[in-house]
Amino acid sequence: MTGPRRARMVAVIVAAAVVVIAGVAGVLTWAGSREEGPEAVARAWLVAVSEGDDEAARAAMSTGIDALDVGGAAERPSEPSVHGVRIEGDTAEADVSFVLAGDVREASLPLTQSSEGWLVGEDALSRVDISTDLGDSVTIGEAVVPAGQIRLLPGTYDLTAAPRDYLDGSASVSVIPGEEHTVALQATYNSAALDAVREVVTDHLNACTQPAATVADHCGLRVPWPADLAALERIAYRVERLPEVQLTEEGGFAATGGVVVATASGTGRDGSPVSATYRDDGWTVRGTITVTGAQIRLGLL
């Protein structure tokens, strides 16, 4: 008798536990599905922003925003607080404050009511108009962002020239909801950019001076073989000094001061084999530099 009774007691206890757990789950589901008021939504949004929870901040807004609008803050707001809310129909405005860059900042946070409940309005983002004197993009955090107007969550953002491996230049901006800022980034090429341009141009010039049956284009080579040959068969080069590459004020590059000797072989005007040698003490190549996104591209003139 003892064994079966114990088994029945265990079964009853297990069944009771299931009932209790189911009841708790029902309470949690009901509590989480209640519509929150604008003050609670504003406070939750500020907390998400201050904690760097971009996904939660995005989900609480009435408009879709992409990753470039929210990521990369060097400093997040701290001590977020909601002081009061004014409600007019399906819109509301929350008076909020937080600490940013060592100062207490106050702002008004717009909210709208929808079928999903109260949501933070688009104007909670700050608009920042970014320009740069080199390239078409800047780097914020780890993201390369096209220059122009972008939207940012409250915070302090460090902007650097892009691509930052080749450009120097930085700026910082602290933004709060509803503000508009203009940031003009002054960018300059650094030594790594000059080294990279020199390497690419040098490789190009070495390829230009390989033996060939024609004079290569965009190489700055002057080989006036038609003055001495009726038909060209081969040109051989001897590079005595490669042109020195420098960046120009116009934003391009100039490779100057090179010395190259070219020997052209072929058929003379009388039909016999002939060769002629030409020396250029001013071998020069010029080109453009275009900065796009995270790349720099060279164009040869």
N, C-alpha and C positions, 0 to 999 in steps of 0.2 A: 504493500500500500504506500510505503514511503516514497518509492521511486516514481510512480505515476503522479502522485500529488505534487512532488517537486517539479516535475516536468510541466504540469499545468500552471504552477505559479510562475515559472520562467516565461511561459507563453503569455501570460497575462501582463507581466512586467514589460515585455518587449512590445506588446500591443499598445500599452499605455504610453510608452516612450514615443512610438510612432505618432500617436495622436497629439502629444505635446509638441513635437517638432513640426508637425503639419500646422498646428495652430500658430506657432511663432512665425513660420514662413508666411502665413496669411496676413499676419499683422504687419510684417516688414514690407510686403508687397503693397498693401493698402497705404501705408505711411509714405512710401516712396512715390506713389502715383498721385499724391495730392498736389495741386497746383501751388507753386510757391509765389509769394508776392514780389513786387519789384525791389523792395529793400533787400530781401534775402538773395535774389538773383544778382543784384549789384554787388553785394558783399562776396558772394561765391565767385563772381567773375574777377573781382579784385584779388582775391586770395589765389585763384588759379594763375593770374598774371604774375603775382609776386613770387609764387613757387615755381614758375617756369613751366607750368602745365599747359602748353600751347593747345593741346587737343581739347582740354576742358574749356579753355577760353574761346576757342573756335566754335565749339558746340553750343555755347551760351549766347552766340551772336545771331542777329537777324539776317545777316548776309554772309555768303560764303567768302572766306578769305584763304589765300594759299599760303604755303610755307614761307615765302619770301616776306610776307607781311608780318610775321610773328616771331621768327627765329633770330638768333644772333645777338641778343641784348648782352652788353658787357656788365650792366648793372640792372637789376630788377627793382621795382618799388618795394618798400618795406613798410610795416605798420599800417596796412590798409584799414580805412575806417569809413563807415557810412553815417552821415550826420542827420540826414532827413530826406524824405521823398515827397515830391509833389505829383499828384495823379490828376490827369485830365482825360477822362474817357479811356481810350485804349493806348494812351501815351503817358509817360512819366519821366521825371527828371530827378536823379539822385545827387545830392550834394556829398562829395567824397573827398577824402584827403589821404595822402601817403607821403612817405619820406623818399626823396630821390636826389642823388648827388649832394647829400648833406643838408638839404632844405626840405621843409614841409611844403608840399604842393597841394593846392585845392583845385577841384575841377567839378564840372557838372557832367553826369553820366546819363545819356538818353536811353530810354527803354521803350519798347513797344509790346503790345499784347497781341498774340496770335493764337491760332488753334493749338499751338504747342505750349502756350503759356507765355509768361513774360520773358523777353529776350533783350539783350543789350544791343543798342543801335549801332549802325555803321560809324556814326560820328564819334564814337568812343575811341576810334583810332586817330592818330595824328598823321597829317599829310606832310611829307617831306619831299621837296623838289631838289634833286641831286644833279649836279653837273660836274664834269671833269674835263681838264684841258688836254688830256691824252686818253684816247680810247673811248669806248661807249659804255663802260660798266665800272662798278666799284665792288669791293668785297666787304660784306657785313658778316661778321662771325666767320663761318666757313662757306657761306653762299656768295656766288658771283651774281650781282644784281644789276640789271640794265639801268643806266642813268635815266633820269626822268622823275616823275612823281610816283612815290611808293607810299604805302600805309604801314604804320608801325604801332604796335602796342606800347603802352607807357613803359618807359625805361630809358637807359642811356646806351647809345650805340656808337661803336667805334667803326669808322669807315676808312678803308685803305684803298689805294689805287690798285686796279686790276689790269694785268696779272701782277700780283704782289711780288712774284719772284724776279720781275724785271723792272718794276716801277716803284719809286718812292713817293710818298705823299699820304697824309692821313688827316682826319678830322673827327670830331666827336660831337654828338648832338643828344640832348636830353629832351624827351617829349612827354607831354601829358595829353589826355583826351581833348580833342577839338582844336588843338593847335596846328598852325602851319609854319613850316620852317624851310629855309633855303640853305643848301650846303654846296659851296663851290670848292671842289677838291683840286688843289694844285699838285699835279703829278709831274715827275721828272724820271727820265731813264736812269737806272743805277749801273754800277760797274758790271753786274751780271748780264744786263741787257747788251752792253757794248761787247762783252766777251762772246755772247751768243751770236750777235750779228757778225762779229769778226770770224767766228768759226764757220758760219754758213757761207759767208762771202768767200772765204779762203777755199773752202771745198768747191765752190762754184768755179773759182778762177783756176784751180788745179784741173778741174774737168775740162775747162775751156782750152787748156794748153796741151791736151793729149793729141798725138798725131791724128790728122784727119784729112779728108779730101776736100773739105770746104772750111771757110772761116765761120766759126760758131757765132750765133747771134747773141746779143746782150752780154758780150764779153769785153767790150772796149778794145778789141784787137784791130789794128790797122795793118793789113797785109796787101799792098797794092800790086799783086802778082800780074794783073793784066798788062802792066807796063812792060813786062819782060818775057812773059810766057803766052803762047797761043792757047795752051790747054794745061790745066792744073791737075796733077795726079795726087800730090801729097804735100802737106805742110807739117814740118817738125818744129817744135818750139824749145827754146832754152830760156828758162826764167832766171834772170839774174837778181831780181828783187820784186817781191810781191807788193802790190799797192797796199798802203797803210789805211786801214778803215777807221773813220771817225764819224760820229753822229753830227748832223747839221742842225742849225737853228730852225730850219724849215720843217723839221720832224722827219727827215730822211737820213740817208748815209752817203758818204763819199769815200771811195777807195782811190787814193791818189799816190803819185810818186813811184809807180812800178816801172821796172825795166824788163823788157822781154825782147828776145831775138827770134825771128821766124825765118825758116828756110823753106822756100817753096820749090818743089821739083815738078817737072812736067815736060812738055814739048815746046820747043822754040818755034819761032815763026818760019824757020827753014825746015822744020820737021825733025830736027835732031833733039836728043835729050838735053835739057838745060835746067839749071837751078839758080835761084837768086835769094839773097839774104837781106832782111830788113830789120832794122833796130828801132825800137820805140822807147825813148827815155822818159816818156810822160804817160805811161800806161795808166788809164783812169777808168773807173766804173762808178756809176752813180745809181741810186735807187731810192725807193720810198719804203717807209715803215708804216704799217697799218696795225693798230691795236684793236682787236676785236675779242670781247669776252675775256677768256683766260689765255689768249694766244697773241703773239706778235707775228706778223707776216711781212716778208720782204718782197718788193717788186723791183725789177731791174729796168732801167731806162735805156 
